[in-house]
């Protein structure tokens, strides 16, 4: 079942639970009965305005709009990205290295919005941003990350965005939700040039990895490649600062951004 067929089936269940006919729904939301039927069968994409109207009609307390947002995000994502995202909730352990940005699962909405603004200008990415920022809540895995030092110093969206983003990460660390290590700028290893990758471990299946490249990504289950990436991860964590020092670096970077934003405010008044 594709994404919109699954969503349409969910809408039909909501309608039946509300005790309404297709004609009654159509009259209430200002659509034709034919269009409502096509949306429920997944033959037509449900527009956000329609989802909002159905949310009010069915009284689903946000559940319907949340389901719409996740469906829209999945339908916008290429298959390779979706497959990797779908691995996350099933994993017991996730290790991730990102060479250029803070990993998506750790991003605030403002940070993600800034990356999309520059990387995919002109596109309406709000549903994708919402889905990205909600991923962490669905994960039960042990989460470990390595990011290069320059990622903390790259102003994505400006000082305020970076201050809020780094504060968000510090809170996750303090809550023992994640472990993050910073790879020094002057590290003697070139392992960080290998690109972005994630390692997934599971309780009930063999491990997998996901590696990104400039135009997409690939899921990996070949044992030799998994071993190579495991060794690479070991090298990165060995040369990175320990978690305690890394956290202090993040706090210091956050303070610098916050002070920069505070100094900027008087000139904007």
VEXGUZA-474630 format. One line per field, with one value per residue: residue number from 1; residue in one letter; x negated, y, z negated of N, C-alpha, C in turn. Coordinates in Angstrom, 2 decimals. Atoms other than C-alpha are relative to their C-alpha. Layout:
<sites>
seq	c(NUM,...) $
type	c(a,...) $
n.c1	c(X,...) $
n.c2	c(Y,...) $
n.c3	c(Z,...) $
ca.c1	c(X,...) $
ca.c2	c(Y,...) $
ca.c3	c(Z,...) $
c.c1	c(X,...) $
c.c2	c(Y,...) $
c.c3	c(Z,...) $
</sites>
This chain:
<sites>
seq	c(1,2,3,4,5,6,7,8,9,10,11,12,13,14,15,16,17,18,19,20,21,22,23,24,25,26,27,28,29,30,31,32,33,34,35,36,37,38,39,40,41,42,43,44,45,46,47,48,49,50,51,52,53,54,55,56,57,58,59,60,61,62,63,64,65,66,67,68,69,70,71,72,73,74,75,76,77,78,79,80,81,82,83,84,85,86,87,88,89,90,91,92,93,94,95,96,97,98,99,100,101,102,103,104,105,106,107,108,109,110,111,112,113,114,115,116,117,118,119,120,121,122,123,124,125,126,127,128,129,130,131,132,133,134,135,136,137,138,139,140,141,142,143,144,145,146,147,148,149,150,151,152,153,154,155,156,157,158,159,160,161,162,163,164,165,166,167,168,169,170,171,172,173,174,175,176,177,178,179,180,181,182,183,184,185,186,187,188,189,190,191,192,193,194,195,196,197,198,199,200,201,202,203,204,205,206,207,208,209,210,211,212,213,214,215,216,217,218,219,220,221,222,223,224,225,226,227,228,229,230,231,232,233,234,235,236,237,238,239,240,241,242,243,244,245,246,247,248,249,250,251,252,253,254,255,256,257,258,259,260,261,262,263,264,265,266,267,268,269) $
type	c(x,x,x,x,x,x,x,x,x,x,x,x,x,x,x,x,x,x,x,x,x,x,x,x,x,x,x,x,x,x,x,x,x,x,x,x,x,x,x,x,x,x,x,x,x,x,x,x,x,x,x,x,x,x,x,x,x,x,x,x,x,x,x,x,x,x,x,x,x,x,x,x,x,x,x,x,x,x,x,x,x,x,x,x,x,x,x,x,x,x,x,x,x,x,x,x,x,x,x,x,x,x,x,x,x,x,x,x,x,x,x,x,x,x,x,x,x,x,x,x,x,x,x,x,x,x,x,x,x,x,x,x,x,x,x,x,x,x,x,x,x,x,x,x,x,x,x,x,x,x,x,x,x,x,x,x,x,x,x,x,x,x,x,x,x,x,x,x,x,x,x,x,x,x,x,x,x,x,x,x,x,x,x,x,x,x,x,x,x,x,x,x,x,x,x,x,x,x,x,x,x,x,x,x,x,x,x,x,x,x,x,x,x,x,x,x,x,x,x,x,x,x,x,x,x,x,x,x,x,x,x,x,x,x,x,x,x,x,x,x,x,x,x,x,x,x,x,x,x,x,x,x,x,x,x,x,x,x,x,x,x,x,x,x,x,x,x,x,x) $
n.c1	c(-0.85,0.83,-0.21,-1.29,-1.04,-0.02,-0.63,-1.41,-0.63,-0.13,-1.10,-1.25,-0.26,-0.44,-1.36,-0.93,-0.10,-0.82,-1.36,-0.35,0.11,0.85,-0.76,-0.04,1.34,0.20,-0.77,0.57,1.32,-0.06,0.55,-0.96,0.04,0.94,1.36,0.20,0.20,1.32,0.99,-0.04,0.58,1.39,0.12,0.34,0.74,-0.78,0.62,0.07,-1.24,-1.01,0.34,-0.41,-1.47,-0.38,0.42,-1.07,-1.24,0.08,0.41,1.08,0.94,1.35,0.53,-0.16,0.99,1.32,0.09,0.16,1.35,0.95,-0.24,0.52,1.46,0.46,-0.26,0.99,1.34,0.35,-0.09,1.19,-0.03,-1.09,0.41,0.89,-0.80,-0.84,0.85,0.31,-0.80,0.18,1.37,0.33,1.19,0.28,1.21,-0.06,0.99,-0.37,1.20,-0.25,-1.07,-0.50,-0.90,-1.39,-0.82,0.30,-0.22,-1.20,-0.73,0.64,1.25,-0.38,-0.58,1.10,0.71,-0.84,-0.10,1.17,0.21,-1.15,-0.72,-1.25,-0.88,-0.69,0.57,-0.47,-0.42,1.22,0.65,-0.76,0.27,1.39,0.16,-0.78,0.57,0.70,-0.96,-0.42,1.14,0.36,1.37,1.14,0.38,1.35,0.31,1.27,-0.05,1.22,-0.06,-0.45,-1.46,-0.46,0.35,-0.67,-1.22,-1.18,-1.15,0.33,0.41,-1.11,-0.32,1.06,-0.08,-1.12,0.33,1.01,-0.64,-0.83,0.89,0.49,-1.08,-0.08,1.15,-0.21,-1.06,0.57,-0.72,0.98,1.42,0.56,1.42,0.44,1.28,0.76,0.34,1.39,0.20,0.96,-0.61,-0.83,-1.20,-1.19,-0.26,-0.66,-1.39,-1.00,-0.53,-0.66,0.08,-1.18,0.01,-1.35,-0.06,-0.59,0.44,1.38,0.21,-0.02,0.57,-0.52,1.03,-0.51,0.89,-0.48,-1.31,-0.88,0.58,-0.16,-0.01,1.09,-0.05,1.16,0.81,1.30,-0.21,-0.38,1.23,0.82,-0.62,0.19,1.38,0.02,-0.63,0.95,1.05,-0.57,-0.22,1.30,0.63,-0.90,0.03,-0.91,-1.31,-0.03,0.64,-0.81,-1.15,0.48,0.21,-1.32,-0.48,0.76,-0.47,-1.35,0.16,0.51,-1.11,-0.99,0.55,-0.03,-1.39,-0.33,0.68,-0.64,-1.34,-0.14,0.07,-1.22,-1.12) $
n.c2	c(-1.20,-1.18,-0.90,-0.68,1.02,0.28,-1.16,0.02,1.03,-0.59,-0.96,0.75,0.49,-1.14,-0.35,1.02,-0.16,-1.18,0.32,-0.88,0.51,-0.81,-1.19,-0.92,-0.56,-0.90,-1.21,-0.71,-0.58,-0.74,0.75,0.92,1.37,0.75,-0.32,0.61,1.43,0.22,-0.21,1.17,1.15,-0.30,-0.35,-1.42,-0.46,-0.84,-1.29,-0.36,-0.68,1.05,0.72,-0.84,0.04,1.32,0.02,-0.64,0.76,1.28,-0.22,0.95,-0.62,-0.13,1.26,0.05,-0.90,0.61,1.10,-0.63,-0.55,1.10,0.56,-0.95,0.05,1.25,-0.04,-0.91,0.57,1.09,1.33,0.34,-0.72,0.55,1.30,-0.23,-0.55,1.06,0.87,-0.62,0.42,1.44,0.25,-0.06,-0.84,-0.77,-0.82,-0.85,-1.05,-0.93,-0.82,-1.40,-0.60,0.81,1.03,-0.41,0.41,-0.91,-1.38,-0.76,-0.40,-1.18,0.45,0.77,-0.93,-0.73,0.88,0.20,-1.27,-0.12,1.21,0.28,-1.28,-0.08,1.12,-0.01,1.15,0.00,1.33,0.79,-0.51,0.50,1.44,0.16,-0.40,0.90,1.35,0.39,0.47,1.37,0.91,0.58,0.48,-0.74,-0.90,-0.55,-0.84,-0.70,-1.09,-0.79,-1.25,-1.12,-0.01,-0.87,-1.38,-0.39,-0.73,0.39,-0.80,-1.12,0.25,0.46,1.38,0.88,0.05,0.89,1.36,0.59,0.17,1.20,1.17,0.11,0.57,1.42,0.64,-0.03,0.96,1.30,0.51,0.24,-0.22,-0.69,-0.33,-0.98,0.32,-1.25,-0.58,0.35,1.45,0.56,1.00,-0.48,0.86,-0.84,-0.33,1.15,-0.30,0.21,1.37,0.46,1.43,0.47,1.33,0.43,1.15,1.17,0.13,-0.37,-1.44,-0.67,-1.35,-0.90,-0.97,-1.02,-0.62,-1.30,0.04,0.99,0.82,1.43,0.89,0.96,1.16,0.84,0.11,-0.63,-1.44,-0.33,0.05,-1.18,-1.17,0.15,-0.42,-1.45,-0.59,0.12,-1.00,-1.32,-0.18,0.00,-1.30,-1.06,-0.32,0.84,-0.64,-1.11,-1.17,-0.38,-0.74,-1.33,-0.75,-0.38,-1.06,-1.22,-0.51,-0.54,-1.29,-0.98,-0.39,-0.76,-1.34,-0.69,-0.39,-1.05,-1.22,-0.46,-0.48,-1.45,-0.66,0.29,-0.70) $
n.c3	c(0.00,-0.02,1.13,-0.01,0.19,1.44,0.65,-0.37,0.81,1.34,-0.06,-0.07,1.36,0.80,-0.41,0.49,1.45,0.23,-0.43,-1.11,-1.36,-0.87,-0.39,1.14,0.13,-1.13,0.26,1.15,-0.30,-1.24,-1.13,-0.62,0.55,-0.82,0.43,1.32,-0.24,-0.59,1.06,0.88,-0.72,-0.32,-1.42,-0.02,1.17,0.90,0.23,1.42,0.37,0.19,1.24,1.14,0.10,0.50,1.40,0.78,-0.15,0.70,1.39,0.31,0.97,-0.54,-0.53,-1.45,-0.61,0.20,-0.98,-1.32,-0.08,-0.21,-1.33,-0.96,0.06,-0.63,-1.44,-0.59,0.14,-0.91,0.60,0.78,1.27,0.79,0.52,1.13,1.09,0.54,0.82,1.29,1.17,0.25,0.43,1.43,0.13,-1.22,0.02,-1.20,-0.27,-1.06,-0.21,-0.34,0.77,1.10,-0.54,-0.11,1.13,1.11,-0.42,0.32,-1.21,-0.60,-0.63,-1.18,-0.98,-0.62,-0.93,-1.16,-0.72,-0.87,-0.80,-0.86,-0.03,-0.73,0.29,1.28,0.69,1.38,0.43,0.16,1.21,1.14,0.14,0.43,1.39,0.87,-0.06,1.21,1.01,-0.32,0.08,1.30,-0.13,0.53,-1.09,0.10,-1.14,-0.13,-0.98,-0.01,0.76,-0.83,-0.06,1.08,-0.34,-1.23,0.36,-0.78,0.40,0.86,1.39,0.84,-0.40,0.49,1.46,0.35,-0.44,0.88,1.30,-0.16,0.07,1.38,0.81,-0.32,0.64,1.45,0.29,-0.36,-1.16,-1.05,0.25,-1.17,0.07,-0.99,-0.64,-0.03,-1.30,-0.33,0.15,-0.97,-0.87,-1.09,-0.03,-0.13,-1.40,-0.61,-0.30,1.05,0.08,1.21,0.29,0.74,0.61,0.36,0.90,-0.64,-1.38,-0.23,-0.08,-1.29,-0.02,-1.03,-0.38,-0.90,-0.98,-0.43,-0.64,0.61,1.05,-0.23,1.15,-0.13,0.88,-0.31,1.22,-0.13,0.04,1.37,0.79,-0.34,0.62,1.43,0.27,-0.21,1.18,1.10,-0.21,0.27,1.44,0.67,-0.21,0.46,1.42,0.77,0.10,0.96,-0.61,-1.15,0.51,0.38,-1.23,-0.51,0.89,-0.28,-1.31,0.22,0.69,-0.97,-0.88,0.79,0.21,-1.28,-0.25,0.96,-0.44,-1.23,0.27,0.12,-1.31,-0.74,0.65) $
ca.c1	c(0.00,-1.48,-1.59,1.57,3.60,2.63,3.61,6.89,7.69,7.06,9.46,12.13,11.77,12.12,15.24,16.86,16.04,17.72,20.79,20.74,21.34,19.13,21.88,22.12,18.34,18.27,20.98,19.22,15.78,16.91,15.72,17.51,18.43,16.37,13.24,13.70,14.00,10.83,8.92,10.06,8.98,5.59,6.30,5.87,3.39,5.08,4.32,3.36,6.47,8.63,6.76,7.39,11.10,11.32,9.38,12.07,14.91,13.68,12.34,9.10,7.22,4.23,3.77,5.08,2.85,-0.15,0.58,0.92,-2.41,-4.25,-2.61,-3.49,-7.10,-7.44,-5.93,-8.48,-11.46,-13.29,-13.09,-16.69,-16.21,-12.90,-14.39,-17.09,-14.59,-12.39,-15.35,-15.70,-12.70,-13.58,-17.24,-18.66,-21.83,-22.56,-25.95,-26.17,-28.88,-28.04,-30.90,-29.14,-26.09,-24.54,-22.63,-19.01,-17.56,-19.16,-18.12,-15.73,-13.08,-14.92,-18.24,-16.57,-14.65,-17.89,-19.56,-16.58,-16.36,-19.87,-19.86,-16.36,-15.33,-11.77,-10.33,-7.73,-9.58,-7.53,-6.07,-9.53,-10.95,-8.15,-8.74,-12.50,-12.17,-9.71,-11.95,-13.91,-10.82,-10.10,-13.56,-14.44,-17.95,-21.20,-22.31,-25.94,-27.25,-30.55,-30.69,-33.74,-34.55,-33.86,-30.19,-29.82,-31.34,-29.31,-26.57,-23.51,-20.68,-22.57,-23.64,-20.18,-19.45,-22.82,-22.44,-19.05,-20.34,-23.39,-21.34,-18.96,-21.87,-23.27,-19.87,-19.78,-23.25,-22.38,-19.26,-21.53,-19.47,-22.51,-26.31,-28.11,-31.83,-33.53,-36.32,-39.07,-39.84,-43.51,-42.98,-45.78,-43.34,-41.62,-38.83,-36.39,-36.70,-34.95,-31.50,-28.27,-27.15,-24.95,-25.42,-22.30,-22.31,-19.17,-18.12,-16.39,-18.29,-21.72,-23.26,-22.97,-24.53,-23.45,-25.96,-25.15,-26.62,-26.03,-22.91,-21.44,-22.42,-22.57,-21.65,-24.49,-24.29,-27.50,-29.57,-32.88,-31.52,-29.92,-33.26,-35.04,-32.54,-32.81,-36.58,-36.08,-33.71,-36.28,-38.92,-36.65,-35.72,-39.36,-40.54,-37.49,-37.37,-35.80,-32.09,-32.73,-35.15,-32.96,-29.97,-32.01,-32.97,-29.32,-28.41,-31.17,-30.08,-26.48,-27.58,-29.48,-26.45,-24.18,-26.49,-26.74,-22.95,-22.64,-25.18,-23.26,-19.89,-20.54,-21.37,-18.06,-15.92) $
ca.c2	c(0.00,3.38,6.33,8.11,4.88,4.17,7.70,7.40,4.18,6.02,8.80,6.24,4.70,8.15,8.85,5.55,6.10,9.49,7.84,9.97,9.18,10.38,12.77,14.26,14.74,16.31,18.78,19.68,20.38,21.88,19.13,16.85,13.36,12.00,13.81,12.67,9.10,9.42,10.80,7.88,5.41,7.11,8.11,11.80,13.48,15.02,18.74,20.30,22.51,19.40,17.62,20.57,20.58,16.83,17.25,19.62,17.48,14.21,15.75,13.75,16.19,16.64,12.98,13.42,16.41,14.64,11.62,13.91,15.61,12.30,11.01,14.17,13.97,10.33,11.03,13.85,11.74,9.61,5.87,5.53,8.21,6.75,3.27,4.64,6.63,3.55,1.62,4.06,3.12,-0.59,-0.19,-0.83,1.17,3.95,5.49,8.45,10.64,13.75,15.72,18.99,19.56,18.48,15.22,15.66,13.79,16.38,19.47,22.13,23.37,26.67,24.94,22.49,25.32,27.21,24.20,23.62,27.31,27.18,23.60,23.44,27.08,27.80,24.52,24.26,22.01,22.59,19.08,17.55,19.78,18.77,15.08,15.45,17.18,14.58,11.58,11.64,11.13,7.83,6.34,3.99,3.20,4.16,7.18,8.14,10.90,12.31,15.71,17.75,20.87,23.16,22.10,23.92,27.06,27.06,29.69,27.96,30.49,33.00,33.36,32.93,29.77,28.31,29.24,27.53,24.53,23.97,24.52,21.83,19.41,20.20,19.40,16.07,15.25,16.28,14.11,11.21,10.89,11.04,10.83,13.28,13.62,16.46,15.68,18.31,20.68,19.72,15.96,13.94,11.45,11.95,9.52,12.43,12.88,9.55,11.16,10.76,7.38,5.68,2.27,0.41,-2.49,-4.52,-7.07,-9.36,-8.98,-8.44,-4.96,-2.48,0.81,3.79,5.93,9.20,10.65,13.85,12.66,10.13,7.27,3.51,0.91,-1.53,-5.08,-6.51,-7.85,-6.58,-3.07,-3.10,-4.12,-1.30,1.28,-0.13,0.35,3.86,4.66,3.37,5.65,8.68,8.13,7.47,10.80,12.77,14.58,12.55,13.21,15.46,17.76,17.72,18.88,21.76,22.78,22.80,24.89,27.37,27.68,28.19,31.00,32.71,32.63,33.86,36.79,37.63,37.71,39.84,42.34,42.52,43.24,46.92,47.78,46.30,48.34) $
ca.c3	c(0.00,0.98,-1.40,-0.26,-0.05,-3.65,-4.65,-2.74,-4.57,-7.84,-6.75,-5.93,-9.39,-10.95,-8.92,-9.87,-13.54,-13.27,-11.76,-8.61,-4.97,-2.13,-1.05,-4.54,-4.71,-1.25,-2.21,-5.46,-3.96,-0.66,1.69,4.12,2.96,5.84,4.64,1.04,2.32,4.38,1.40,-0.76,1.94,2.28,5.88,5.06,2.72,-0.30,-0.48,-3.83,-3.82,-3.42,-6.20,-8.51,-7.69,-8.31,-11.55,-12.81,-11.47,-12.98,-16.20,-16.14,-18.43,-16.15,-15.23,-11.70,-10.90,-12.40,-10.20,-7.16,-7.93,-8.16,-4.98,-3.08,-4.26,-3.21,0.20,0.75,-0.32,2.23,1.61,0.40,-2.26,-3.40,-3.79,-6.07,-8.12,-8.51,-9.96,-12.85,-15.05,-14.73,-15.72,-19.18,-18.51,-15.98,-15.34,-12.97,-11.48,-9.48,-7.95,-7.11,-9.31,-12.57,-11.94,-10.87,-13.82,-16.17,-14.22,-15.46,-13.03,-12.51,-11.75,-9.36,-7.69,-7.07,-5.46,-3.18,-2.29,-0.84,0.41,1.91,2.55,3.58,2.30,-0.48,-2.90,-6.08,-6.13,-5.67,-8.42,-10.79,-10.09,-10.53,-13.88,-15.20,-14.43,-17.66,-19.82,-18.04,-18.66,-21.51,-20.28,-21.97,-19.93,-19.33,-17.08,-15.85,-14.16,-13.08,-15.10,-12.13,-12.21,-15.53,-13.97,-10.77,-11.14,-9.80,-9.92,-12.07,-15.70,-17.26,-15.29,-16.24,-19.90,-20.08,-18.13,-20.33,-23.49,-22.23,-21.82,-25.29,-26.81,-24.97,-26.29,-29.85,-29.68,-28.61,-25.45,-23.18,-23.24,-20.97,-20.31,-18.47,-16.00,-16.44,-13.59,-13.76,-13.88,-12.27,-10.73,-7.40,-8.31,-8.45,-4.69,-4.10,-4.02,-5.99,-7.28,-9.86,-11.48,-12.65,-15.10,-15.81,-18.41,-15.93,-12.66,-11.17,-11.26,-8.41,-7.39,-5.36,-3.45,-1.72,1.44,3.38,5.19,2.79,0.54,0.24,-2.38,-3.06,-4.40,-2.93,-5.89,-4.51,-4.01,-7.45,-8.94,-7.08,-8.33,-11.84,-11.76,-10.39,-13.25,-15.72,-14.22,-14.39,-18.04,-18.97,-17.50,-18.68,-22.00,-24.79,-25.44,-28.47,-26.67,-23.58,-25.64,-27.05,-23.51,-22.50,-25.56,-24.77,-21.14,-22.31,-24.67,-21.86,-19.57,-22.37,-23.15,-19.47,-19.23,-22.38,-21.03,-17.77,-19.39,-20.39,-16.79,-15.65,-18.07) $
c.c1	c(-0.89,0.43,1.40,1.17,0.14,0.68,1.50,0.79,0.22,1.17,1.35,0.38,0.52,1.45,1.02,0.17,0.87,1.45,0.51,-0.12,-0.94,0.71,0.04,-1.35,-0.24,0.72,-0.63,-1.30,-0.05,-0.66,1.10,-0.13,-1.00,-1.43,-0.31,-0.26,-1.38,-1.11,-0.04,-0.59,-1.46,-0.23,-0.33,-0.74,0.90,-0.76,0.04,1.30,1.12,-0.25,0.41,1.51,0.48,-0.40,1.10,1.28,-0.01,-0.43,-1.11,-1.14,-1.44,-0.55,0.07,-1.03,-1.41,-0.21,-0.21,-1.43,-1.02,0.17,-0.57,-1.52,-0.53,0.18,-0.98,-1.41,-0.27,-0.05,-1.19,-0.01,1.07,-0.39,-0.90,0.77,0.85,-0.79,-0.12,0.87,-0.19,-1.37,-0.14,-1.20,-0.24,-1.24,-0.04,-1.13,0.50,-1.12,0.28,1.02,0.28,1.02,1.46,0.84,-0.21,0.37,1.27,0.67,-0.69,-1.29,0.32,0.54,-1.10,-0.76,0.82,0.12,-1.14,-0.15,1.11,0.86,1.29,0.98,0.67,-0.39,0.52,0.40,-1.21,-0.72,0.71,-0.27,-1.41,-0.13,0.80,-0.62,-0.59,0.94,0.41,-1.10,-0.23,-1.44,-0.97,-0.57,-1.37,-0.33,-1.43,0.20,-1.33,0.20,0.56,1.52,0.58,-0.20,0.65,1.34,1.14,1.19,-0.29,-0.25,1.14,0.37,-1.04,0.02,1.10,-0.30,-0.98,0.55,0.87,-0.86,-0.53,1.07,0.16,-1.14,0.21,1.10,-0.43,0.79,-0.95,-1.41,-0.56,-1.46,-0.36,-1.38,-0.79,-0.33,-1.39,-0.27,-0.98,0.59,0.85,1.29,1.27,0.34,0.79,1.46,0.93,0.46,0.65,-0.18,1.19,-0.25,1.42,-0.07,0.41,-0.42,-1.46,-0.14,0.05,-0.69,0.67,-1.07,0.58,-1.06,0.71,1.40,0.93,-0.69,0.28,0.02,-1.00,0.22,-1.16,-0.93,-1.35,0.10,0.41,-1.22,-0.85,0.56,-0.12,-1.40,-0.13,0.62,-0.94,-1.12,0.49,0.18,-1.32,-0.68,0.87,-0.24,0.96,1.32,0.05,-0.61,0.80,1.21,-0.40,-0.24,1.33,0.58,-0.70,0.43,1.39,-0.07,-0.46,1.11,1.01,-0.47,0.02,1.40,0.40,-0.63,0.65,1.34,0.12,0.00,1.26,1.21,0.17) $
c.c2	c(1.24,0.96,0.60,-0.98,-0.34,1.14,0.03,-1.03,0.49,0.99,-0.72,-0.54,1.13,0.38,-0.99,0.10,1.20,-0.21,0.86,-0.72,0.89,1.29,1.03,0.68,1.03,1.32,0.85,0.72,0.71,-0.66,-0.83,-1.37,-0.85,0.23,-0.61,-1.50,-0.30,0.19,-1.21,-1.24,0.23,0.34,1.47,0.34,0.91,1.31,0.35,0.67,-1.01,-0.77,0.79,-0.02,-1.33,-0.17,0.58,-0.83,-1.28,0.12,-0.93,0.60,0.02,-1.25,-0.04,0.88,-0.55,-1.13,0.57,0.50,-1.09,-0.64,0.90,-0.04,-1.25,0.04,0.91,-0.59,-1.03,-1.32,-0.32,0.69,-0.57,-1.34,0.17,0.51,-1.09,-1.01,0.52,-0.50,-1.47,-0.31,0.06,0.90,0.70,0.84,0.81,1.02,0.86,1.02,1.48,0.71,-0.83,-0.99,0.43,-0.31,0.91,1.44,0.61,0.39,1.16,-0.38,-0.77,0.92,0.77,-0.87,-0.23,1.27,0.16,-1.19,-0.31,1.26,-0.08,-1.12,0.18,-1.27,-0.15,-1.40,-0.91,0.41,-0.54,-1.48,-0.24,0.27,-0.88,-1.40,-0.45,-0.60,-1.45,-1.02,-0.48,-0.48,0.82,0.81,0.62,0.76,0.51,1.07,0.75,1.33,1.14,0.06,0.91,1.47,0.48,0.62,-0.37,0.80,1.17,-0.38,-0.53,-1.44,-0.96,-0.12,-0.95,-1.44,-0.68,-0.18,-1.25,-1.26,-0.20,-0.63,-1.49,-0.78,-0.09,-0.98,-1.43,-0.66,-0.35,0.12,0.64,0.34,0.93,-0.39,1.29,0.47,-0.43,-1.50,-0.53,-1.03,0.66,-0.81,0.81,0.39,-1.11,0.27,-0.36,-1.46,-0.24,-1.51,-0.39,-1.40,-0.31,-1.19,-1.27,-0.19,0.43,1.51,0.52,1.34,0.79,1.04,0.97,0.41,1.22,-0.04,-1.04,-0.75,-1.46,-0.73,-1.12,-1.15,-0.97,-0.04,0.71,1.52,0.45,-0.01,1.24,1.25,-0.06,0.43,1.51,0.73,-0.04,1.02,1.39,0.25,0.04,1.37,1.16,0.29,-0.92,0.73,1.20,1.27,0.50,0.83,1.41,0.87,0.49,1.13,1.32,0.62,0.61,1.36,1.08,0.47,0.85,1.43,0.81,0.49,1.14,1.32,0.59,0.66,1.52,0.71,-0.21,0.74,1.40) $
c.c3	c(0.00,-1.10,-0.02,-0.07,-1.49,-0.75,0.30,-0.79,-1.42,-0.03,0.02,-1.38,-0.90,0.33,-0.56,-1.52,-0.37,0.43,1.14,1.34,0.81,0.40,-1.12,-0.20,1.10,-0.22,-1.10,0.35,1.35,1.18,0.63,-0.64,0.76,-0.46,-1.36,0.15,0.56,-1.03,-0.93,0.66,0.36,1.45,0.19,-1.28,-0.83,-0.25,-1.49,-0.46,-0.24,-1.28,-1.22,-0.20,-0.55,-1.46,-0.89,0.03,-0.82,-1.46,-0.46,-0.83,0.49,0.65,1.52,0.69,-0.16,1.00,1.41,0.18,0.28,1.37,1.08,0.05,0.68,1.51,0.70,-0.03,1.07,-0.75,-0.88,-1.35,-0.92,-0.62,-1.21,-1.20,-0.66,-0.82,-1.43,-1.16,-0.36,-0.59,-1.51,-0.25,1.35,-0.24,1.29,0.03,1.14,0.13,0.13,-0.89,-1.25,0.55,-0.05,-1.20,-1.22,0.31,-0.57,1.31,0.70,0.72,1.28,1.09,0.73,1.00,1.26,0.84,0.99,0.94,0.98,0.08,0.81,-0.29,-1.37,-0.75,-1.43,-0.48,-0.22,-1.27,-1.24,-0.24,-0.51,-1.49,-0.97,-0.07,-1.32,-1.04,0.22,-0.20,-1.43,-0.01,-0.85,1.15,-0.25,1.27,-0.07,1.05,-0.05,-0.73,0.84,0.10,-1.09,0.35,1.28,-0.33,0.94,-0.53,-0.91,-1.44,-0.86,0.30,-0.56,-1.52,-0.45,0.36,-0.96,-1.42,0.00,-0.14,-1.42,-0.89,0.26,-0.66,-1.51,-0.43,0.29,1.13,1.13,-0.56,1.26,-0.26,1.15,0.52,0.14,1.41,0.45,-0.16,1.03,0.95,1.08,0.11,0.21,1.42,0.70,0.37,-1.15,-0.01,-1.35,-0.13,-0.88,-0.56,-0.47,-0.95,0.72,1.45,0.12,0.14,1.44,-0.13,1.11,0.28,1.02,1.01,0.57,0.58,-0.62,-1.12,0.28,-1.34,0.23,-0.98,0.26,-1.21,0.10,-0.06,-1.41,-0.91,0.25,-0.67,-1.53,-0.43,0.14,-1.19,-1.20,0.10,-0.35,-1.50,-0.76,0.12,-0.47,-1.48,-0.75,-0.20,-0.93,0.60,1.20,-0.44,-0.41,1.23,0.58,-0.85,0.30,1.32,-0.15,-0.68,0.96,0.94,-0.76,-0.24,1.29,0.32,-0.92,0.41,1.24,-0.28,-0.13,1.35,0.81,-0.60,0.58) $
</sites>
